[in-house]
Structure formats: structure tokens, C-alpha cells
Amino acid sequence: MNTEVTINRLGHQGDGIADGPVYAPRTLPGEVVSGVLTGAQLGEVRIITPSESRVSPPCRHYKACGGCQLQHASDEFVADWKIGLVRSALESHGLEPDMRPLLTSPARSRRRATLAVRRTKKGAMSGFYGRASDVITPVPDCQLLQPGLVAGMKVAEALAMQGASRKGALAVTLTESREGLDVSVMGGKPLDGPLQQNLAQVAQAHHVARLSWDGDVIAMAAPPTQVFGTAKVVPPPGAFLQATDAGEEALVAAVCEIAEGATRVADLFAGCGTFSLPLARGAEVLAVEGDDEMVQALDQGWRGATGLKHITSVARDLFRRPLLVDELEKFDTVVLDPPRAGAAAQVAELAKAQVARIAYVSCNPVTFARDAKTLTDAGYDLGWLQVVDQFRWSVHTELAASFTSSNAKK
């Protein structure tokens, strides 16, 4: 028996929400839809009255693939919705910053993606999992990925033929580098001599820059470099990297604008130097990151560059050991780029330290709003905020925000 409902709004996961609540995937506010109701979930959804914001999905894989959630919505709708998510999170804490227009990465611009890859009776299959499913959907015409990553699906399948068990899927992370694909595989068979030799042959045949297997480098035709500012960095296998060039450029531009004129910068959760290395053109930088391999990659990148001021790279768990007030007082600017959990412990110290400027980069509007409230309650002013949509057609939202303190020590 079909149930008919009217969608009132979108939830944080992109599902339409009707009275009940009833959750209906790939629907839009104002639409009248019907489907089979199981608990609170509406399945086999049929659109009766479409929204004016509904568009034809640009990707032929959209219905089966779980990689995107919002291809059925116009770009204008998605932009308004994502800015609305950030604004709503901040308003719940009484904050109303100056919101700049959303910056969206173009289609076919993802330079890093993790594929699910499984052996089959006839060979191997790579792609993304379907929505709420362990079924892999092949995506040869994916509209998200750079062409090099689409071509890399064949590499992933060849590796699965050699090193995947029939019982589980590999997680194969493909990253574009200046030298070619950087391939990192997790969940494969244990390495032995013959397997290592076979994997190296696959890497050579497909002109892979570097292949790592459960963290061990198997083959490297050339160190796979990324460029941050004027420095070339070789990240460790599977290391974090901003998803698109356009997204990285937007976030770096925002951070550099906030830090303009700074002479001493602390870059916290620094990764491999996305912000540290561009900032070092004008300021001395302390780069703090919890992953020791990423710290080493940053340091080597700095040492190989020219025209940069000094960067001190430190491995430190900022969740357990945040920089304290006496350490923070040495800096006129702090950059924060924490994971989704935010940086509550570090922000508590910043609230006491009253650093002149903070550039806060976030991938979670909810934890950002929590931390922003802590800073503003301590006397910081939340100025402008730039929302960046580098995960196009997904529910993920990133931002960069400017905080200043009138109580900072001169």
C-alpha cells in the first residue's frame, strides 16, 4: 500500500522530511511524493508534484550509486541549502556572521577518491557502494572524478585480481599527483613474496607512480608529489588531501586573507602543509599535526623549497595535548583545521590566550558553531565566513571563518 506525503524540508543527510517524521530520499521541499512506508522510511519513491528546483541528474549512475545525494536538485537550491545549514548551526548559538557567496568545485574535479573493489566470478568490479548497501555500483561515467581517477578503476580491478579475497572488498584510494596515480590499498591479502611481485607488475603495467598495500610501499616509479604554495610535498600513502584543486585554492585564499601581514603563525592540525607552506612565504610557522609521517612530509617539502621563512614541524596530539596559553601567546595568528569532531580542547585554550587572529577551517558546521560560540563568549569577534562546496552534489559542507580579538596583547 502506497503512502502519500508532502516534503517539508531536507535533513542534514539530504533526505526529504515530511510530517511524522517520514524520510524520503532524493526528494525536495514542497514536493508531493508517494511510496512504500517501512517504519519512518519511504521507499520506492514516486514524485507526484515536483519542485521547481528539481533537475535531471547529470550522472547516469545516480539512481544506483550512493556517492551523491543531491544531483536531483539545482545548483542554486544546493547553494542556498548548504549556506542555510551553516547559518542555522550558528543561529542556534546566537551567531550571525557575514556570509560570503558559496564557492562550488566544478564537475569532474575530484582528485582523490576511495573505491570499493571486489573480485567476482568473472573478474573484478570497482565503484561506490549503493545507498545504505554493500552492493558495489560501477561508475565508469562518474561526473565527480577527474578522468585520471576514472581510468584508475581499471588499476583497482587489476590489483583486486591479484590481492583481494573472494569474501571481502578492497578499499582502494586513488589520488592524482604530478607524476601519476598514487594508489593506496587497504583490506587485501597478507603480503608474501609472490604477491608483492605480482602487485609490482600491475603497478608497472599501469604506470602507477606509487602503490602501497596496507601501508607498505610495494612499488614507486616516482615520488607522487603535491604542490602547496611553492613547495613540493610527497604525502604518506593514503594521507589526507583536500578533495579538489578548486576547493583547496578557495580555502587557502581565505586563510591567507585572514593571516595577511602575520609574522608568527601556528598552524594546528596542519596535515602535510596545505596552509603552512603558502603562509611561510610571509611568516614564520609552527606546524602541529598528530600524524608523524605527515609531519615528516611537510618538513621535507619545506626543506626542498626556496624563498620560504622557517617552519617548525611538530608531531603532537592536539586533542590530548592542545597548545596552552603560554605557547599560544607567541603567535599573532592561529590556523585551525580540525577533523569533524572540531577542536574543543584547543579552542578552550585559545579562548584564554586571546590571539589576535584565528582562521578556522571546518568540515562540520555543527562542531564549528560550538567552537565559535566558545570563542565569541571569550571576546573574539566572528567576522566573515566563506562556505566552500568541494564535495559537489553531496551533503558535506566546508567553511573558513575569521575571528579577531580586541583583547590581544600588542
Steps between C-alpha positions, in 0.01 A plus 500: 500500500640839397523796734480857371681782681611859446868576558556790741880528509830322446683339792875517557548176303314638198178302542166673466304512825120494520269511802536195723791527447524308174834493315506482120833491310560720197200722554473878543298738718148560369483178303208260531635145485376147556668174591507197723534596866717277718530645846596862438662433160318551171626264231424459129442874492294644214484876441140618459552876509862600429677804640606781268852429629498141373737427210601193304805342669809555280640155579344182360616308808316725749205272569713202601814669637522625857784745435273802446182607677393823329534469123121532466518859633604813311834661577316805635296286739810313625689826555215650701453179697867466593530863605179448695652203685791715616277795587260279696783340700633844593161653575436222751787660698387857435768569237442687173823549302541665163445209257681518168352332189562127475795381289433166324755268340421413137387159381769238428742670739544248784870413514473246779243225560471164673347223291350174617648215294392137506598186314220332310457167326592662169765746617471806722267794556580851630279796587306648789259329736130554437296698749486316837634190323807281467432458127770662283380717211748536211526868399695521169329831413529657847445876481696568820842358431786632294557287187818354649306354791238352268781335305642382833201271551667254265812514716291429811337200332834361386630527857191325632559210262839450661442583863133502601326210669163385371346573840562874535552822308816705471500870580713656226585869538602667175669839513612708204857621530734685265668168418187290452269299723588447865320178597445387858327166566353384829341166587701278267659160544811482721814579306740228402773492237292383202213740577739793536657417165160471328377829647817677389447367147143639498630840615764502227258393227257779592767769551412553868721755675478323837320192628459427870333193649361528852750780567806333346644651181516225236616697198595860424586610148523860621419675830139626461516872578240757594572872478416727793594858426846473345594175676480144370386248759485120483217404738506160670275235343131577549569835669229765524478737205236758412260335256534743208751754377228767493395423857857516625561829318188654655592394854865604464394839363267552796767403755763719336258794498437460871872462573614788278785688665558230764858439611455198734238238414402176674337257255318239709387169348740595222493178298770498232516879477195612301503832687842502669700509178309784327505700826877457534551739211440783745506359853686260724277198563462239770324204333344253744351169383422173678625271222879470510531393133307805385722721715808351336352555153428864583851554635664344195283710270605817680868405493484442126331835424658842458386844611309382807543609859567249775247223569529299819312172455384318814314171550250549783151374582304824536196322641699374798768769509370827358736798485469684830466871562870565553577323171226680307609844620801480267279525190301779340292259289373144548363275225270216604397220263371218724312185397121474529510482880622860514764626742329554835812453716716724282229764469471514880867599515459752217210656688737573786798600287329775294709458186452797267362297209366151443428338164269204570449247220225246564329206329216485755274805553363357828833459681625823345201688644569348843864613487405841358267553796788426741720756324238774477401452864867563582500829311600407147311657212374262230542697180442359152443137410565328165306182423678265256324215320780278375293183552261589222155331507564364849378616840853589615574866559829675580576853609766746603429769759678803639525576873671804650569600858505860619654372827811359336834607642667763283 
